[in-house]
């Protein structure tokens, strides 16, 4: 059998679409629908990918690109390339090693992992695996003492930033999860927020277990005025995740927070704008006062290049990392990051840009509006 006839595997996968195929095949229906679903009709989910396809590149030629440096920094942490891992819940649905496998892969790849509040692995274990390459994502709980405890644990576990998700006072309606009653398998739990028995206690005869749990847990009264309270709880930089307008980006900068442009992977408000299409207005509103990050639909090195050229400091992978995890655990996430890194490095070279610092909006043509 020659290599062209070999079955698809981590070794034969040549792009993130191959890894998605492998990852999807490894998951049961409960996990697959949880990871893959978007809100309502999934217009925003599809729109995240479509925005990259609409934007065209303007390559320069006869530039010395014998050496290309794709490295950058986020909040002072050096990255091999401007690619990190976004927070996503329940990695244990994808692989038994769960978030520790993702953290080890991020550390090995010179990346950074953002750990979800709803991880299947305690903060402390993931921090030990991350080797100093960890951010922590926080949902603010009605029980402020629980939030304070998580923040303290994150700091003690080596987290370098606190990512506050601002776009989810309620969970978006993910219809596949509602229809088939998404629930964590009995062997998994959410150790950062409480015992497995509490999670089981909010199960109902209908709907998603997570949606029911979330409704009980999250503080829906938190506003811009309350950010001072959050700042008082931590010495870490604060990143506001879920920003989609210039107005909110400007407010984030005024409150001393960094900006993460995100529509939650199309899982919250359907028909919301794509992350990429609003990036230029957010860059203008922030005016260099904070760092800007982005997630949503990134599957190619050219996607990374377009986002960075338009002003993002780095992009973060959600589903793409989970497909890799499902496909092969730590090795699958490593393969995901390595493939995207090499695609990005090649895209830099072919655009005539020997470094990330050389990128600017002149590289792209048009704006990725619908």
Secondary structure, 3 states (H helix, E strand, C coil): CCHHHCCCCCCCCCCHHHHHHHHHHHCCHHHHHHHHCCCCCCHHHHHHHHHHHHCEECCCCCCCCCCCECCEEECCEEECCCEEECCCCCHHHCCCCHHHHHHHHHHHCCCCEEECCCCCCCHHHHHHHHCCCEEEEECCECCHHHHHHHHHHHHHCCCCEEEEECCCCCCCCCHHHHHCCCCCCCCCCCCCCCCHHHHHCCCCCCCCHHHHHHHHHECCCCCHHHHHHHHHCCCCEEEEEEECCHHHHHHHHHCCCEEEECCHHHCCCCCCCCHHHHHHHHHHHHCCCCCEEEECCCCCHHHHHHHHHCCCCEEEECHHHHHHHHHHHHHHHHHHHHHHHHHHHHHHHHCCCCEHHHCCHHHEECCCCC
